[in-house]
Amino acid sequence: MSAVAGRPFSLARPGFDASHDLFRQTVRAFVERDIVPRHEEWCRAGMVDKELFARAGAAGLLGIDVPESHGGGGVPDFRYNAIITEEGARAHVASSVAGLHLHIDVCVPYFLDAATDAQRDRWLPGICAGTLVTALAMTEPSCGSDVAAMTTTATRDGDHYVINGAKTFISNSQNFDLLLLACKTDPTQRHRGISIIVVEADRPGLERGRRLAKAGQHSADTGELFFTDVRVPVANRLGAEGGGFAQLMTKLPRERLSIAVGAVAQAEAALDLTLGYVGERHAFGRPIGSFQNSRFRLAEMRTEIDIARVFVDRQIEALNAGELTPEAAAEAKWWTTEMCHRVVDGCVQLHGGYGYMDEYPVSRAWRDTRVMRILGGTTEIMKEVIGRGMGL
């Protein structure tokens, strides 16, 4: 029985074995040693130290599914990625782990699936070592869910592209070395005009804009990027020209499942905090957890989390088997993030006035988890994906 959120999970997780438990111990030790002591400082700074990626690489936490020949672990098993997300939530430092999540869950698959041998040799060793930090740029100031409406262009000029445009809400915006840029190589086309180009951070004309102030996830930097006649070799394109939209769509299910893993883990972490609080806090001469309303609400939370985890674990198995569908990932993403919101909001309520105080982790969890219903595709977009899959 795998440990989750600091205690045994109430249901067995048959997909996780002793090797996963050993890895969990490694991750937990890393989080406690290298993240927890710096988390408050990073929240105030609005970003983690870039050195965190190198330390994670040295600990073997990056590129788990990258072949050993390129510096990775050579184990294409998403359960290990899930453990990193879960342990960040357990320690209440999920926002400081968010950049690592983007690096390994979202960006690495593009390099594994679309890069040439030369590109892999060039970039993957540094990605696994944490000396090359990655980011993905899709969203633009006037384009969010409608990815095909992007206007950032990459115009062919001999053996280079010349890039112009802007991106916003970019995670790892201040720390990245390699940017996976979704842009229009053919502005006359919507979907078929999009390509993915790797842009190095030191390219002339690439400007990091302001770091955006957010309601939550304060240690996870999010910012703007501007491109003015940025010249990038055609050799930096990942995959075929015009094949970017298909790449984005095939990678989104994994990203959405990763968000679902985090939603369940953060809901569980908030529940654990609340169980401790309601056992210690007294009202009318008895622990507030002993009141029927408290017991019923906590029972509902426990049940929802258990149901969500079983479904998400099943989708992890599907991902590992190459069978995860966009619809199943969308189901996991929207339902778990909405569940997380209900649970964390209920936990704040059970904390009373203290739940609204920033010094209490449950208050920060409430603030940090709100964005999960938006990023990676809003709840409404997830329902569209599911509905279309039903033939509606």
LINFEN-V191084 format. One record per residue. RES is the residue in three letters. NEAR is the number of other C-alpha atoms within 12 Angstrom. Layout:
((RES | NEAR) (RES | NEAR))
//
This chain:
((MET | 17) (SER | 27) (ALA | 28) (VAL | 39) (ALA | 31) (GLY | 25) (ARG | 15) (PRO | 15) (PHE | 23) (SER | 20) (LEU | 22) (ALA | 17) (ARG | 26) (PRO | 18) (GLY | 27) (PHE | 28) (ASP | 17) (ALA | 16) (SER | 17) (HIS | 28) (ASP | 25) (LEU | 17) (PHE | 27) (ARG | 32) (GLN | 23) (THR | 23) (VAL | 35) (ARG | 33) (ALA | 21) (PHE | 28) (VAL | 35) (GLU | 22) (ARG | 18) (ASP | 29) (ILE | 36) (VAL | 29) (PRO | 18) (ARG | 24) (HIS | 31) (GLU | 26) (GLU | 18) (TRP | 26) (CYS | 30) (ARG | 19) (ALA | 21) (GLY | 31) (MET | 36) (VAL | 39) (ASP | 32) (LYS | 28) (GLU | 23) (LEU | 34) (PHE | 40) (ALA | 25) (ARG | 24) (ALA | 36) (GLY | 32) (ALA | 24) (ALA | 27) (GLY | 31) (LEU | 43) (LEU | 48) (GLY | 48) (ILE | 38) (ASP | 32) (VAL | 36) (PRO | 22) (GLU | 20) (SER | 16) (HIS | 27) (GLY | 29) (GLY | 31) (GLY | 26) (GLY | 21) (VAL | 22) (PRO | 26) (ASP | 26) (PHE | 40) (ARG | 39) (TYR | 41) (ASN | 43) (ALA | 45) (ILE | 41) (ILE | 47) (THR | 44) (GLU | 41) (GLU | 44) (GLY | 41) (ALA | 46) (ARG | 38) (ALA | 38) (HIS | 43) (VAL | 44) (ALA | 45) (SER | 45) (SER | 45) (VAL | 51) (ALA | 40) (GLY | 44) (LEU | 49) (HIS | 45) (LEU | 45) (HIS | 45) (ILE | 46) (ASP | 45) (VAL | 39) (CYS | 45) (VAL | 43) (PRO | 34) (TYR | 42) (PHE | 44) (LEU | 34) (ASP | 22) (ALA | 31) (ALA | 28) (THR | 20) (ASP | 18) (ALA | 17) (GLN | 26) (ARG | 28) (ASP | 21) (ARG | 21) (TRP | 37) (LEU | 41) (PRO | 32) (GLY | 29) (ILE | 44) (CYS | 43) (ALA | 33) (GLY | 37) (THR | 27) (LEU | 34) (VAL | 44) (THR | 46) (ALA | 44) (LEU | 48) (ALA | 43) (MET | 44) (THR | 34) (GLU | 31) (PRO | 24) (SER | 19) (CYS | 20) (GLY | 24) (SER | 23) (ASP | 19) (VAL | 32) (ALA | 32) (ALA | 27) (MET | 37) (THR | 34) (THR | 40) (THR | 35) (ALA | 40) (THR | 31) (ARG | 25) (ASP | 16) (GLY | 12) (ASP | 14) (HIS | 21) (TYR | 32) (VAL | 30) (ILE | 38) (ASN | 30) (GLY | 32) (ALA | 35) (LYS | 40) (THR | 32) (PHE | 35) (ILE | 38) (SER | 47) (ASN | 45) (SER | 40) (GLN | 34) (ASN | 37) (PHE | 40) (ASP | 29) (LEU | 35) (LEU | 44) (LEU | 43) (LEU | 48) (ALA | 49) (CYS | 50) (LYS | 37) (THR | 37) (ASP | 26) (PRO | 22) (THR | 16) (GLN | 20) (ARG | 23) (HIS | 28) (ARG | 26) (GLY | 30) (ILE | 39) (SER | 44) (ILE | 43) (ILE | 47) (VAL | 42) (VAL | 41) (GLU | 30) (ALA | 30) (ASP | 19) (ARG | 23) (PRO | 19) (GLY | 22) (LEU | 30) (GLU | 26) (ARG | 32) (GLY | 20) (ARG | 19) (ARG | 26) (LEU | 27) (ALA | 20) (LYS | 22) (ALA | 20) (GLY | 27) (GLN | 38) (HIS | 35) (SER | 38) (ALA | 41) (ASP | 41) (THR | 38) (GLY | 33) (GLU | 30) (LEU | 40) (PHE | 30) (PHE | 35) (THR | 23) (ASP | 24) (VAL | 33) (ARG | 31) (VAL | 34) (PRO | 23) (VAL | 27) (ALA | 25) (ASN | 33) (ARG | 37) (LEU | 40) (GLY | 30) (ALA | 24) (GLU | 30) (GLY | 29) (GLY | 28) (GLY | 35) (PHE | 33) (ALA | 26) (GLN | 34) (LEU | 37) (MET | 28) (THR | 26) (LYS | 32) (LEU | 35) (PRO | 37) (ARG | 46) (GLU | 40) (ARG | 46) (LEU | 51) (SER | 46) (ILE | 47) (ALA | 47) (VAL | 49) (GLY | 49) (ALA | 48) (VAL | 51) (ALA | 46) (GLN | 49) (ALA | 50) (GLU | 49) (ALA | 42) (ALA | 48) (LEU | 46) (ASP | 33) (LEU | 35) (THR | 39) (LEU | 30) (GLY | 21) (TYR | 28) (VAL | 31) (GLY | 22) (GLU | 17) (ARG | 21) (HIS | 18) (ALA | 16) (PHE | 10) (GLY | 11) (ARG | 13) (PRO | 20) (ILE | 27) (GLY | 28) (SER | 23) (PHE | 20) (GLN | 12) (ASN | 16) (SER | 26) (ARG | 20) (PHE | 16) (ARG | 28) (LEU | 36) (ALA | 19) (GLU | 20) (MET | 33) (ARG | 33) (THR | 22) (GLU | 28) (ILE | 42) (ASP | 27) (ILE | 22) (ALA | 34) (ARG | 40) (VAL | 26) (PHE | 26) (VAL | 41) (ASP | 35) (ARG | 28) (GLN | 36) (ILE | 39) (GLU | 28) (ALA | 24) (LEU | 31) (ASN | 24) (ALA | 15) (GLY | 18) (GLU | 18) (LEU | 29) (THR | 28) (PRO | 35) (GLU | 30) (ALA | 33) (ALA | 43) (ALA | 39) (GLU | 36) (ALA | 46) (LYS | 46) (TRP | 41) (TRP | 36) (THR | 43) (THR | 44) (GLU | 32) (MET | 38) (CYS | 43) (HIS | 35) (ARG | 33) (VAL | 40) (VAL | 44) (ASP | 33) (GLY | 34) (CYS | 43) (VAL | 33) (GLN | 28) (LEU | 38) (HIS | 34) (GLY | 23) (GLY | 15) (TYR | 21) (GLY | 28) (TYR | 23) (MET | 18) (ASP | 18) (GLU | 13) (TYR | 23) (PRO | 34) (VAL | 43) (SER | 33) (ARG | 36) (ALA | 48) (TRP | 38) (ARG | 30) (ASP | 40) (THR | 44) (ARG | 30) (VAL | 29) (MET | 40) (ARG | 32) (ILE | 24) (LEU | 32) (GLY | 39) (GLY | 36) (THR | 27) (THR | 30) (GLU | 21) (ILE | 25) (MET | 34) (LYS | 25) (GLU | 21) (VAL | 29) (ILE | 24) (GLY | 17) (ARG | 14) (GLY | 17) (MET | 12) (GLY | 9) (LEU | 9))
//
